[in-house]
Amino acid sequence: MQTNHRRCVSCRRVAPKAEFWRVVRVYPDRQVCLDQGMGRSAYLCPQADCLRQAQKKSRLGRALKANVPEAIYQSLWQRLAEIEEKEPTTITPGPSKT
């Protein structure tokens, strides 16, 4: 069975739906929320660059045809911080100078 693919509104990368954050404008009250509800959806990569571009250029708002509250962006930044805490940064050593 083929997986559903979606496109990031910021970097335009296409990948399986599970790799993205989903932001939804819920029908009929036009409220914007994360991950739940039926309505118009936009997908965003869980990366700082994508989130920064989406916020700076109002890409989520344009895709959802609604104003995205600042609280949604704050929640996404918190999620990103949690992901970065869980994944330790690996530093690869350079060539030794002996």
Biopython code that builds the backbone (N, CA, C, O; Angstrom):
import numpy as np
from Bio.PDB.StructureBuilder import StructureBuilder

atoms = [
    (1, "MET", "N", (0.837, -1.187, 0.000)),
    (1, "MET", "CA", (0.000, 0.000, 0.000)),
    (1, "MET", "C", (0.878, 1.245, 0.000)),
    (1, "MET", "O", (1.847, 1.321, 0.755)),
    (2, "GLN", "N", (0.554, 2.195, -0.818)),
    (2, "GLN", "CA", (1.335, 3.400, -0.978)),
    (2, "GLN", "C", (1.037, 4.399, 0.143)),
    (2, "GLN", "O", (-0.112, 4.555, 0.555)),
    (3, "THR", "N", (2.092, 5.077, 0.635)),
    (3, "THR", "CA", (1.903, 6.065, 1.697)),
    (3, "THR", "C", (1.441, 7.392, 1.107)),
    (3, "THR", "O", (1.721, 7.705, -0.051)),
    (4, "ASN", "N", (0.736, 8.159, 1.916)),
    (4, "ASN", "CA", (0.287, 9.489, 1.502)),
    (4, "ASN", "C", (1.444, 10.471, 1.620)),
    (4, "ASN", "O", (2.132, 10.503, 2.640)),
    (5, "HIS", "N", (1.655, 11.257, 0.598)),
    (5, "HIS", "CA", (2.716, 12.250, 0.601)),
    (5, "HIS", "C", (2.113, 13.645, 0.676)),
    (5, "HIS", "O", (1.014, 13.896, 0.179)),
    (6, "ARG", "N", (2.855, 14.545, 1.307)),
    (6, "ARG", "CA", (2.449, 15.936, 1.428)),
    (6, "ARG", "C", (3.638, 16.830, 1.093)),
    (6, "ARG", "O", (4.769, 16.356, 0.977)),
    (7, "ARG", "N", (3.374, 18.128, 0.939)),
    (7, "ARG", "CA", (4.419, 19.088, 0.593)),
    (7, "ARG", "C", (4.512, 20.144, 1.693)),
    (7, "ARG", "O", (3.495, 20.665, 2.151)),
    (8, "CYS", "N", (5.732, 20.454, 2.110)),
    (8, "CYS", "CA", (5.978, 21.501, 3.098)),
    (8, "CYS", "C", (5.659, 22.856, 2.468)),
    (8, "CYS", "O", (6.084, 23.131, 1.346)),
    (9, "VAL", "N", (4.914, 23.705, 3.182)),
    (9, "VAL", "CA", (4.553, 25.015, 2.639)),
    (9, "VAL", "C", (5.753, 25.960, 2.583)),
    (9, "VAL", "O", (5.713, 26.977, 1.890)),
    (10, "SER", "N", (6.804, 25.629, 3.303)),
    (10, "SER", "CA", (7.958, 26.509, 3.346)),
    (10, "SER", "C", (9.034, 26.121, 2.332)),
    (10, "SER", "O", (9.384, 26.922, 1.465)),
    (11, "CYS", "N", (9.559, 24.901, 2.435)),
    (11, "CYS", "CA", (10.662, 24.494, 1.557)),
    (11, "CYS", "C", (10.194, 23.713, 0.333)),
    (11, "CYS", "O", (10.994, 23.427, -0.558)),
    (12, "ARG", "N", (8.896, 23.362, 0.278)),
    (12, "ARG", "CA", (8.283, 22.653, -0.847)),
    (12, "ARG", "C", (8.749, 21.200, -0.974)),
    (12, "ARG", "O", (8.542, 20.584, -2.019)),
    (13, "ARG", "N", (9.376, 20.640, 0.069)),
    (13, "ARG", "CA", (9.824, 19.252, 0.040)),
    (13, "ARG", "C", (8.619, 18.332, 0.103)),
    (13, "ARG", "O", (7.680, 18.587, 0.857)),
    (14, "VAL", "N", (8.638, 17.261, -0.685)),
    (14, "VAL", "CA", (7.574, 16.263, -0.677)),
    (14, "VAL", "C", (8.084, 15.053, 0.090)),
    (14, "VAL", "O", (9.184, 14.564, -0.168)),
    (15, "ALA", "N", (7.278, 14.570, 1.039)),
    (15, "ALA", "CA", (7.663, 13.425, 1.861)),
    (15, "ALA", "C", (6.398, 12.778, 2.416)),
    (15, "ALA", "O", (5.309, 13.338, 2.289)),
    (16, "PRO", "N", (6.532, 11.594, 3.035)),
    (16, "PRO", "CA", (5.358, 10.975, 3.666)),
    (16, "PRO", "C", (4.752, 11.903, 4.721)),
    (16, "PRO", "O", (5.457, 12.642, 5.408)),
    (17, "LYS", "N", (3.463, 11.841, 4.822)),
    (17, "LYS", "CA", (2.676, 12.708, 5.701)),
    (17, "LYS", "C", (3.169, 12.696, 7.150)),
    (17, "LYS", "O", (3.113, 13.720, 7.830)),
    (18, "ALA", "N", (3.648, 11.550, 7.623)),
    (18, "ALA", "CA", (4.076, 11.407, 9.015)),
    (18, "ALA", "C", (5.313, 12.241, 9.352)),
    (18, "ALA", "O", (5.592, 12.471, 10.528)),
    (19, "GLU", "N", (6.047, 12.692, 8.356)),
    (19, "GLU", "CA", (7.268, 13.463, 8.600)),
    (19, "GLU", "C", (7.009, 14.954, 8.815)),
    (19, "GLU", "O", (7.947, 15.705, 9.084)),
    (20, "PHE", "N", (5.770, 15.389, 8.703)),
    (20, "PHE", "CA", (5.441, 16.809, 8.802)),
    (20, "PHE", "C", (4.586, 17.113, 10.023)),
    (20, "PHE", "O", (3.963, 16.227, 10.609)),
    (21, "TRP", "N", (4.572, 18.402, 10.392)),
    (21, "TRP", "CA", (3.605, 18.917, 11.354)),
    (21, "TRP", "C", (2.395, 19.373, 10.559)),
    (21, "TRP", "O", (2.532, 19.951, 9.481)),
    (22, "ARG", "N", (1.219, 19.114, 11.090)),
    (22, "ARG", "CA", (-0.020, 19.491, 10.409)),
    (22, "ARG", "C", (-0.665, 20.659, 11.152)),
    (22, "ARG", "O", (-0.867, 20.601, 12.365)),
    (23, "VAL", "N", (-0.982, 21.705, 10.416)),
    (23, "VAL", "CA", (-1.693, 22.862, 10.955)),
    (23, "VAL", "C", (-3.021, 22.922, 10.216)),
    (23, "VAL", "O", (-3.055, 22.851, 8.987)),
    (24, "VAL", "N", (-4.123, 23.052, 10.964)),
    (24, "VAL", "CA", (-5.457, 22.930, 10.375)),
    (24, "VAL", "C", (-6.305, 24.159, 10.670)),
    (24, "VAL", "O", (-6.304, 24.673, 11.789)),
    (25, "ARG", "N", (-7.026, 24.622, 9.661)),
    (25, "ARG", "CA", (-8.092, 25.601, 9.867)),
    (25, "ARG", "C", (-9.371, 24.780, 9.945)),
    (25, "ARG", "O", (-9.865, 24.277, 8.935)),
    (26, "VAL", "N", (-9.893, 24.652, 11.145)),
    (26, "VAL", "CA", (-11.020, 23.759, 11.409)),
    (26, "VAL", "C", (-12.310, 24.351, 10.849)),
    (26, "VAL", "O", (-12.590, 25.540, 10.997)),
    (27, "TYR", "N", (-13.068, 23.502, 10.215)),
    (27, "TYR", "CA", (-14.369, 23.878, 9.658)),
    (27, "TYR", "C", (-15.421, 23.672, 10.727)),
    (27, "TYR", "O", (-15.298, 22.677, 11.441)),
    (28, "PRO", "N", (-16.404, 24.461, 10.917)),
    (28, "PRO", "CA", (-16.786, 25.709, 10.264)),
    (28, "PRO", "C", (-16.354, 26.959, 11.022)),
    (28, "PRO", "O", (-16.591, 28.066, 10.539)),
    (29, "ASP", "N", (-15.725, 26.825, 12.198)),
    (29, "ASP", "CA", (-15.448, 28.024, 13.004)),
    (29, "ASP", "C", (-14.164, 28.759, 12.624)),
    (29, "ASP", "O", (-13.850, 29.792, 13.214)),
    (30, "ARG", "N", (-13.417, 28.240, 11.647)),
    (30, "ARG", "CA", (-12.220, 28.879, 11.103)),
    (30, "ARG", "C", (-11.109, 29.062, 12.126)),
    (30, "ARG", "O", (-10.236, 29.908, 11.932)),
    (31, "GLN", "N", (-11.118, 28.296, 13.201)),
    (31, "GLN", "CA", (-10.042, 28.346, 14.179)),
    (31, "GLN", "C", (-8.859, 27.540, 13.664)),
    (31, "GLN", "O", (-9.042, 26.502, 13.028)),
    (32, "VAL", "N", (-7.655, 28.010, 13.933)),
    (32, "VAL", "CA", (-6.447, 27.312, 13.508)),
    (32, "VAL", "C", (-5.920, 26.523, 14.695)),
    (32, "VAL", "O", (-5.779, 27.060, 15.794)),
    (33, "CYS", "N", (-5.626, 25.235, 14.468)),
    (33, "CYS", "CA", (-5.093, 24.393, 15.535)),
    (33, "CYS", "C", (-4.067, 23.428, 14.952)),
    (33, "CYS", "O", (-3.867, 23.372, 13.739)),
    (34, "LEU", "N", (-3.427, 22.677, 15.829)),
    (34, "LEU", "CA", (-2.391, 21.741, 15.420)),
    (34, "LEU", "C", (-2.895, 20.308, 15.444)),
    (34, "LEU", "O", (-3.562, 19.893, 16.392)),
    (35, "ASP", "N", (-2.578, 19.558, 14.409)),
    (35, "ASP", "CA", (-2.711, 18.099, 14.359)),
    (35, "ASP", "C", (-4.104, 17.507, 14.424)),
    (35, "ASP", "O", (-4.238, 16.292, 14.275)),
    (36, "GLN", "N", (-5.124, 18.273, 14.632)),
    (36, "GLN", "CA", (-6.428, 17.637, 14.808)),
    (36, "GLN", "C", (-7.516, 18.418, 14.097)),
    (36, "GLN", "O", (-7.386, 19.617, 13.850)),
    (37, "GLY", "N", (-8.581, 17.721, 13.774)),
    (37, "GLY", "CA", (-9.731, 18.363, 13.168)),
    (37, "GLY", "C", (-9.791, 18.189, 11.666)),
    (37, "GLY", "O", (-8.806, 17.860, 11.005)),
    (38, "MET", "N", (-10.990, 18.425, 11.155)),
    (38, "MET", "CA", (-11.214, 18.355, 9.719)),
    (38, "MET", "C", (-11.267, 19.768, 9.174)),
    (38, "MET", "O", (-11.842, 20.665, 9.789)),
    (39, "GLY", "N", (-10.675, 19.950, 8.040)),
    (39, "GLY", "CA", (-10.693, 21.259, 7.418)),
    (39, "GLY", "C", (-9.490, 21.444, 6.523)),
    (39, "GLY", "O", (-8.845, 20.473, 6.128)),
    (40, "ARG", "N", (-9.193, 22.663, 6.208)),
    (40, "ARG", "CA", (-8.065, 22.981, 5.334)),
    (40, "ARG", "C", (-6.770, 22.793, 6.112)),
    (40, "ARG", "O", (-6.620, 23.328, 7.211)),
    (41, "SER", "N", (-5.831, 22.032, 5.546)),
    (41, "SER", "CA", (-4.580, 21.714, 6.229)),
    (41, "SER", "C", (-3.376, 22.256, 5.480)),
    (41, "SER", "O", (-3.395, 22.416, 4.259)),
    (42, "ALA", "N", (-2.335, 22.531, 6.240)),
    (42, "ALA", "CA", (-1.033, 22.888, 5.684)),
    (42, "ALA", "C", (0.003, 22.076, 6.448)),
    (42, "ALA", "O", (-0.168, 21.803, 7.636)),
    (43, "TYR", "N", (1.063, 21.696, 5.775)),
    (43, "TYR", "CA", (2.088, 20.850, 6.378)),
    (43, "TYR", "C", (3.413, 21.585, 6.400)),
    (43, "TYR", "O", (3.738, 22.353, 5.494)),
    (44, "LEU", "N", (4.181, 21.326, 7.472)),
    (44, "LEU", "CA", (5.432, 22.031, 7.684)),
    (44, "LEU", "C", (6.487, 21.056, 8.187)),
    (44, "LEU", "O", (6.212, 20.228, 9.055)),
    (45, "CYS", "N", (7.698, 21.156, 7.639)),
    (45, "CYS", "CA", (8.814, 20.321, 8.104)),
    (45, "CYS", "C", (9.167, 20.704, 9.542)),
    (45, "CYS", "O", (9.100, 21.881, 9.897)),
    (46, "PRO", "N", (9.538, 19.742, 10.365)),
    (46, "PRO", "CA", (9.968, 20.071, 11.735)),
    (46, "PRO", "C", (11.420, 20.547, 11.763)),
    (46, "PRO", "O", (12.271, 19.921, 12.394)),
    (47, "GLN", "N", (11.695, 21.645, 11.084)),
    (47, "GLN", "CA", (13.038, 22.218, 11.021)),
    (47, "GLN", "C", (12.951, 23.718, 11.272)),
    (47, "GLN", "O", (11.973, 24.367, 10.904)),
    (48, "ALA", "N", (13.986, 24.254, 11.902)),
    (48, "ALA", "CA", (13.987, 25.675, 12.261)),
    (48, "ALA", "C", (13.886, 26.580, 11.035)),
    (48, "ALA", "O", (13.161, 27.574, 11.061)),
    (49, "ASP", "N", (14.603, 26.246, 9.966)),
    (49, "ASP", "CA", (14.569, 27.093, 8.766)),
    (49, "ASP", "C", (13.170, 27.169, 8.170)),
    (49, "ASP", "O", (12.706, 28.244, 7.791)),
    (50, "CYS", "N", (12.506, 26.026, 8.088)),
    (50, "CYS", "CA", (11.154, 26.000, 7.518)),
    (50, "CYS", "C", (10.180, 26.788, 8.387)),
    (50, "CYS", "O", (9.356, 27.546, 7.874)),
    (51, "LEU", "N", (10.276, 26.607, 9.693)),
    (51, "LEU", "CA", (9.378, 27.316, 10.602)),
    (51, "LEU", "C", (9.634, 28.823, 10.549)),
    (51, "LEU", "O", (8.693, 29.616, 10.542)),
    (52, "ARG", "N", (10.895, 29.208, 10.511)),
    (52, "ARG", "CA", (11.252, 30.629, 10.450)),
    (52, "ARG", "C", (10.705, 31.269, 9.164)),
    (52, "ARG", "O", (10.126, 32.354, 9.205)),
    (53, "GLN", "N", (10.893, 30.593, 8.029)),
    (53, "GLN", "CA", (10.395, 31.119, 6.752)),
    (53, "GLN", "C", (8.870, 31.192, 6.734)),
    (53, "GLN", "O", (8.288, 32.167, 6.258)),
    (54, "ALA", "N", (8.234, 30.147, 7.257)),
    (54, "ALA", "CA", (6.766, 30.121, 7.275)),
    (54, "ALA", "C", (6.211, 31.261, 8.117)),
    (54, "ALA", "O", (5.204, 31.871, 7.760)),
    (55, "GLN", "N", (6.870, 31.546, 9.233)),
    (55, "GLN", "CA", (6.406, 32.621, 10.108)),
    (55, "GLN", "C", (6.711, 33.991, 9.498)),
    (55, "GLN", "O", (5.861, 34.881, 9.515)),
    (56, "LYS", "N", (7.897, 34.157, 8.971)),
    (56, "LYS", "CA", (8.317, 35.445, 8.427)),
    (56, "LYS", "C", (7.496, 35.847, 7.201)),
    (56, "LYS", "O", (7.125, 37.011, 7.052)),
    (57, "LYS", "N", (7.219, 34.889, 6.335)),
    (57, "LYS", "CA", (6.529, 35.195, 5.079)),
    (57, "LYS", "C", (5.051, 34.821, 5.090)),
    (57, "LYS", "O", (4.411, 34.822, 4.039)),
    (58, "SER", "N", (4.504, 34.503, 6.249)),
    (58, "SER", "CA", (3.080, 34.161, 6.410)),
    (58, "SER", "C", (2.635, 33.027, 5.495)),
    (58, "SER", "O", (1.528, 33.056, 4.958)),
    (59, "ARG", "N", (3.486, 32.043, 5.321)),
    (59, "ARG", "CA", (3.155, 30.956, 4.405)),
    (59, "ARG", "C", (2.047, 30.062, 4.941)),
    (59, "ARG", "O", (1.227, 29.565, 4.169)),
    (60, "LEU", "N", (2.011, 29.852, 6.255)),
    (60, "LEU", "CA", (0.919, 29.049, 6.824)),
    (60, "LEU", "C", (-0.405, 29.775, 6.655)),
    (60, "LEU", "O", (-1.401, 29.170, 6.257)),
    (61, "GLY", "N", (-0.423, 31.052, 6.950)),
    (61, "GLY", "CA", (-1.647, 31.837, 6.813)),
    (61, "GLY", "C", (-2.164, 31.853, 5.389)),
    (61, "GLY", "O", (-3.369, 31.764, 5.154)),
    (62, "ARG", "N", (-1.254, 31.966, 4.445)),
    (62, "ARG", "CA", (-1.647, 31.984, 3.037)),
    (62, "ARG", "C", (-2.198, 30.626, 2.612)),
    (62, "ARG", "O", (-3.195, 30.557, 1.894)),
    (63, "ALA", "N", (-1.551, 29.544, 3.053)),
    (63, "ALA", "CA", (-2.011, 28.205, 2.686)),
    (63, "ALA", "C", (-3.362, 27.883, 3.318)),
    (63, "ALA", "O", (-4.195, 27.213, 2.708)),
    (64, "LEU", "N", (-3.577, 28.365, 4.549)),
    (64, "LEU", "CA", (-4.828, 28.080, 5.254)),
    (64, "LEU", "C", (-5.921, 29.099, 4.941)),
    (64, "LEU", "O", (-7.084, 28.893, 5.287)),
    (65, "LYS", "N", (-5.547, 30.192, 4.289)),
    (65, "LYS", "CA", (-6.482, 31.287, 4.004)),
    (65, "LYS", "C", (-7.125, 31.802, 5.294)),
    (65, "LYS", "O", (-8.329, 32.051, 5.360)),
    (66, "ALA", "N", (-6.278, 31.953, 6.314)),
    (66, "ALA", "CA", (-6.721, 32.448, 7.622)),
    (66, "ALA", "C", (-5.509, 33.019, 8.356)),
    (66, "ALA", "O", (-4.368, 32.696, 8.027)),
    (67, "ASN", "N", (-5.761, 33.858, 9.337)),
    (67, "ASN", "CA", (-4.682, 34.367, 10.176)),
    (67, "ASN", "C", (-4.262, 33.289, 11.161)),
    (67, "ASN", "O", (-5.103, 32.675, 11.818)),
    (68, "VAL", "N", (-2.961, 33.061, 11.261)),
    (68, "VAL", "CA", (-2.436, 32.067, 12.192)),
    (68, "VAL", "C", (-2.036, 32.798, 13.469)),
    (68, "VAL", "O", (-1.183, 33.685, 13.426)),
    (69, "PRO", "N", (-2.642, 32.438, 14.613)),
    (69, "PRO", "CA", (-2.312, 33.115, 15.873)),
    (69, "PRO", "C", (-0.858, 32.874, 16.287)),
    (69, "PRO", "O", (-0.270, 31.842, 15.965)),
    (70, "GLU", "N", (-0.303, 33.826, 16.994)),
    (70, "GLU", "CA", (1.069, 33.714, 17.484)),
    (70, "GLU", "C", (1.234, 32.491, 18.384)),
    (70, "GLU", "O", (2.319, 31.912, 18.438)),
    (71, "ALA", "N", (0.181, 32.091, 19.089)),
    (71, "ALA", "CA", (0.240, 30.918, 19.977)),
    (71, "ALA", "C", (0.569, 29.643, 19.199)),
    (71, "ALA", "O", (1.237, 28.754, 19.729)),
    (72, "ILE", "N", (0.113, 29.543, 17.965)),
    (72, "ILE", "CA", (0.417, 28.368, 17.137)),
    (72, "ILE", "C", (1.913, 28.330, 16.843)),
    (72, "ILE", "O", (2.544, 27.279, 16.949)),
    (73, "TYR", "N", (2.474, 29.476, 16.476)),
    (73, "TYR", "CA", (3.913, 29.526, 16.209)),
    (73, "TYR", "C", (4.717, 29.210, 17.472)),
    (73, "TYR", "O", (5.734, 28.521, 17.402)),
    (74, "GLN", "N", (4.268, 29.709, 18.620)),
    (74, "GLN", "CA", (4.962, 29.414, 19.876)),
    (74, "GLN", "C", (4.942, 27.918, 20.169)),
    (74, "GLN", "O", (5.946, 27.359, 20.609)),
    (75, "SER", "N", (3.813, 27.270, 19.930)),
    (75, "SER", "CA", (3.712, 25.817, 20.134)),
    (75, "SER", "C", (4.664, 25.068, 19.211)),
    (75, "SER", "O", (5.301, 24.098, 19.622)),
    (76, "LEU", "N", (4.757, 25.517, 17.970)),
    (76, "LEU", "CA", (5.661, 24.863, 17.018)),
    (76, "LEU", "C", (7.123, 25.059, 17.414)),
    (76, "LEU", "O", (7.927, 24.137, 17.279)),
    (77, "TRP", "N", (7.475, 26.254, 17.903)),
    (77, "TRP", "CA", (8.851, 26.481, 18.361)),
    (77, "TRP", "C", (9.167, 25.612, 19.576)),
    (77, "TRP", "O", (10.286, 25.115, 19.709)),
    (78, "GLN", "N", (8.180, 25.424, 20.468)),
    (78, "GLN", "CA", (8.391, 24.549, 21.626)),
    (78, "GLN", "C", (8.602, 23.108, 21.186)),
    (78, "GLN", "O", (9.472, 22.418, 21.715)),
    (79, "ARG", "N", (7.813, 22.653, 20.224)),
    (79, "ARG", "CA", (7.986, 21.300, 19.692)),
    (79, "ARG", "C", (9.380, 21.129, 19.100)),
    (79, "ARG", "O", (10.028, 20.101, 19.298)),
    (80, "LEU", "N", (9.826, 22.128, 18.384)),
    (80, "LEU", "CA", (11.148, 22.071, 17.771)),
    (80, "LEU", "C", (12.239, 21.990, 18.839)),
    (80, "LEU", "O", (13.203, 21.241, 18.685)),
    (81, "ALA", "N", (12.090, 22.755, 19.914)),
    (81, "ALA", "CA", (13.061, 22.718, 21.010)),
    (81, "ALA", "C", (13.086, 21.343, 21.666)),
    (81, "ALA", "O", (14.154, 20.848, 22.027)),
    (82, "GLU", "N", (11.916, 20.720, 21.822)),
    (82, "GLU", "CA", (11.851, 19.377, 22.406)),
    (82, "GLU", "C", (12.536, 18.353, 21.513)),
    (82, "GLU", "O", (13.219, 17.457, 22.007)),
    (83, "ILE", "N", (12.359, 18.479, 20.217)),
    (83, "ILE", "CA", (13.010, 17.558, 19.282)),
    (83, "ILE", "C", (14.521, 17.712, 19.360)),
    (83, "ILE", "O", (15.249, 16.719, 19.371)),
    (84, "GLU", "N", (14.991, 18.947, 19.415)),
    (84, "GLU", "CA", (16.430, 19.195, 19.478)),
    (84, "GLU", "C", (17.031, 18.701, 20.787)),
    (84, "GLU", "O", (18.194, 18.299, 20.811)),
    (85, "GLU", "N", (16.261, 18.721, 21.881)),
    (85, "GLU", "CA", (16.739, 18.183, 23.158)),
    (85, "GLU", "C", (16.906, 16.673, 23.089)),
    (85, "GLU", "O", (17.875, 16.124, 23.615)),
    (86, "LYS", "N", (15.958, 16.002, 22.437)),
    (86, "LYS", "CA", (15.992, 14.543, 22.353)),
    (86, "LYS", "C", (17.111, 14.039, 21.455)),
    (86, "LYS", "O", (17.697, 12.989, 21.721)),
    (87, "GLU", "N", (17.410, 14.774, 20.399)),
    (87, "GLU", "CA", (18.447, 14.363, 19.459)),
    (87, "GLU", "C", (19.738, 15.111, 19.781)),
    (87, "GLU", "O", (19.882, 16.279, 19.421)),
    (88, "PRO", "N", (20.674, 14.449, 20.453)),
    (88, "PRO", "CA", (21.923, 15.137, 20.783)),
    (88, "PRO", "C", (22.712, 15.439, 19.507)),
    (88, "PRO", "O", (22.711, 14.660, 18.553)),
    (89, "THR", "N", (23.370, 16.565, 19.518)),
    (89, "THR", "CA", (24.166, 16.958, 18.366)),
    (89, "THR", "C", (25.454, 16.155, 18.362)),
    (89, "THR", "O", (26.153, 16.076, 19.372)),
    (90, "THR", "N", (25.750, 15.579, 17.250)),
    (90, "THR", "CA", (26.979, 14.797, 17.156)),
    (90, "THR", "C", (28.049, 15.639, 16.491)),
    (90, "THR", "O", (27.830, 16.230, 15.434)),
    (91, "ILE", "N", (29.202, 15.684, 17.124)),
    (91, "ILE", "CA", (30.318, 16.449, 16.588)),
    (91, "ILE", "C", (31.325, 15.455, 16.040)),
    (91, "ILE", "O", (31.834, 14.601, 16.766)),
    (92, "THR", "N", (31.600, 15.575, 14.778)),
    (92, "THR", "CA", (32.588, 14.691, 14.173)),
    (92, "THR", "C", (33.950, 15.340, 14.277)),
    (92, "THR", "O", (34.137, 16.483, 13.860)),
    (93, "PRO", "N", (34.897, 14.612, 14.831)),
    (93, "PRO", "CA", (36.229, 15.191, 14.980)),
    (93, "PRO", "C", (36.907, 15.357, 13.625)),
    (93, "PRO", "O", (36.734, 14.538, 12.722)),
    (94, "GLY", "N", (37.668, 16.412, 13.503)),
    (94, "GLY", "CA", (38.418, 16.656, 12.275)),
    (94, "GLY", "C", (39.695, 15.838, 12.277)),
    (94, "GLY", "O", (39.959, 15.107, 13.232)),
    (95, "PRO", "N", (40.480, 15.946, 11.237)),
    (95, "PRO", "CA", (41.741, 15.191, 11.183)),
    (95, "PRO", "C", (42.701, 15.683, 12.264)),
    (95, "PRO", "O", (42.782, 16.880, 12.543)),
    (96, "SER", "N", (43.412, 14.755, 12.857)),
    (96, "SER", "CA", (44.337, 15.115, 13.937)),
    (96, "SER", "C", (45.596, 15.743, 13.347)),
    (96, "SER", "O", (46.023, 15.407, 12.243)),
    (97, "LYS", "N", (46.171, 16.657, 14.109)),
    (97, "LYS", "CA", (47.372, 17.374, 13.643)),
    (97, "LYS", "C", (48.601, 16.866, 14.389)),
    (97, "LYS", "O", (49.236, 17.631, 15.117)),
    (98, "THR", "N", (48.940, 15.623, 14.227)),
    (98, "THR", "CA", (50.119, 15.080, 14.917)),
    (98, "THR", "C", (51.280, 14.884, 14.012)),
    (98, "THR", "O", (52.339, 14.435, 14.453)),
]
sb = StructureBuilder()
sb.init_structure("model")
sb.init_model(0)
sb.init_chain("A")
sb.init_seg("    ")
for serial, (resi, resn, name, xyz) in enumerate(atoms, 1):
    if name == "N":
        sb.init_residue(resn, " ", resi, " ")
    sb.init_atom(name, np.array(xyz, "f"), 0.0, 1.0, " ", f" {name:<3s}", serial, name[0])
structure = sb.get_structure()
